[in-house]
Amino acid sequence: MNQPLANPTLENKIPADLDPFRIMRDPYLEWIEREGAAVYEDFGCNMFEVETKPWPRFGMDGVAVHLKGRGDFMSIFVMDLKPGKSSTPVHHLYEETIYVLAGRGSTTIWTADGRKYSFEWGPSSLFAIPLNARYQHFNGSGTETARLACSTTAPTTLNMFHSEAFVFENDYQFPERLGQDRYFNGEGDYIEIRPGQNMWETNFVPDLKALELKAWAARGMNSTNIKLIMADSLMHVHSSEMPVGTYKKAHRHDPGAHVMCVTGKGYSLGWYKGEEDMIRVDWSHGVVFAPLNNMFHQHFNAGPTPSRYLATIFGSMRYPFLANKRELNEGGGETSVKDGGNQIEYEDQFPLIAQLYDQAARENGFEVRMSKFDIPGM
């Protein structure tokens, strides 16, 4: 998988007698290859349809989903836990947030001082594994396979330390990442900052479909959103919802945002400034995609019910980690491009955007409810 000499820009610059694996290495991809893991690569995918195969380290079947817009920091492991089975107990120095696509079961987390936390999950549950805590999953069904979508910072961690043993065999503990005991039973703390930045701090959301979201009009008509801080992680997690007949404003940011549909149906468009061609992803529950670096993208509800999605990203509200993340969190994400920001206001969007949405309304039998805005093409 990792073949440095395949890069034509390097072929004539590397001495013939130099071991190519001394330069241009990607320890994360090398680890994936050593693991013998299945790999899926594309702009987006339906996580119900990707094929898994045995992944002995975790005691489950799995596949590493490497989306073209994942950037340098994130990946998703889609894991299958067979009926009545349990995963292998593991711990690791990369962060992990898990969304339950299907099935029912439970997870147990052990701490170094002997405490144990257990919670039961089902379809649309969301939970985080505290950093380097030992954990194990259990399938509570005798007939149904549980499928988990695991957002990870494994690429960051393995590429940073390039030591598999350090990442998986390090016993150092981070007790502060556990948070309060009640965070493991679905309770949490609401932290009010301002629209678009209000947060819910917890470790476990029993049903993401039922989580209360807060108004965020700056991102779209009647749009709602909540940011989540889970296991005190630097992984940004948020959930947003679009009412029937509405869509979000176009925006852009750095790569690594994995957008997963939770309810409803719709589509997203992606394009670069100055280009006419657009990438389109149609989505329903289980579809995930990752916009490319600084690609404008826009989300549309194209069904008869509200549409909710989940996004997992490197760099959180609490721990931005990167300078551009800090800028976005300070308001750059909802500032118009005309003012030096990263959002396209409705009145400035391509007329084609509204025309495509009118077509989707006719084809799917819903009413467009965007008429109060001065939208070109509508």
Steps between C-alpha positions, in 0.01 A plus 500: 500500500781743584725523192705824508664442161161498330506879525632617159631825648741301717614221267793696360597662829559197722836322470449149366680342795289683764239294684173674396343426838742744667309795353143599414353255750148489640519288818120492530454347154788262567322391819174446310687280254667297776162452665368345180197727530248547223515854353232701318590822319266751334354849539216352705329168566199326645634345819230233492642373171878496556643151538683405817739215574651358820718749689669288769630791711145607582329161491246632248462522125592844370605729218704821505300764311743749347304783342673737259428798725617340826820703507795406720321450830190279482366167379190289555502133590170325424482198731265200513440322829337163435188386691574398857873580466732740681793699368857461623578730797734774371632843587678753279639851492282620215157646565181326390137605471253226409162532325278190501370438150307184591462245776487500877762428760706645780848634566710466814784738584754426773719755679844444648367541856252215456182688414274366229243682284245309293221635279259353247469636148272458200443649153605868483683494833820704516782457749869573548781288641711700750861521388695176559224351716460124471163409343300212356180480295230235541226413251180449697312332215505135408395569141603851388849625417587836651668744261703787649644808326814591695649844432866490603811714519710191429677664201616792715621284786676228302665750267611714793662225705557235227503236771224241507610380844488852646147556367352164605713388796550823693347477847494871579155610620304821444246505786385852411362366170239292683301803612214451743354155564159613374650574158492124434125462561378757249506806722709804423554872546369769269752779444347811345739716299313643201298363205713258302738441791272373776632170636380181667770326705459128554654163413185323381192605300241219511321616182647773284167540320344621827781733614377857545657740250517879525415765240779612267339737251835630373567168324157459340126554516366349825824304534578338835826367639686385809872454553604204714796466732544127559761347730674841508627422152662725243271335244228744401154342482180676401149419387285723278148478365321656203119535498297379201540717190820674615874483454817630656721782377814399313823512698856370494766384743809283519477124432410224743129567562312170473129577444258212572125503437295402807140568391317594181642525152670765294811587309813712523682693231872579498705732280807718499494877455514591131408150379170408337505125560335374818528177693165366619441248779147371560453380854274312738573335833848347499654703219822683590714739297786739566529831310843566356733768636334845480235368263173692520223258591130536565246262660137462385201326659331326206238296685164530677645491854766702685853389415769470766869425460805437714847642432828391657803722446853541634521805727217582742339808649691440823827394335523655151857366463552682167508876439238482224268303732532777756412756232190304398390469862540873546237563231682460171287201412182707476650820357423574134776444247438862397631598844794262494318203653408153384122507448295585190179681586178396328486817289849433365463133403492369141149514343554132416484413872134605531412348164635160604308522828174580319560193287560286811173630649304400191659156491459428872167669570589764759443875513792741479489736798781736409295768321542774762868528407626692200640190333624514139313258276205456735 
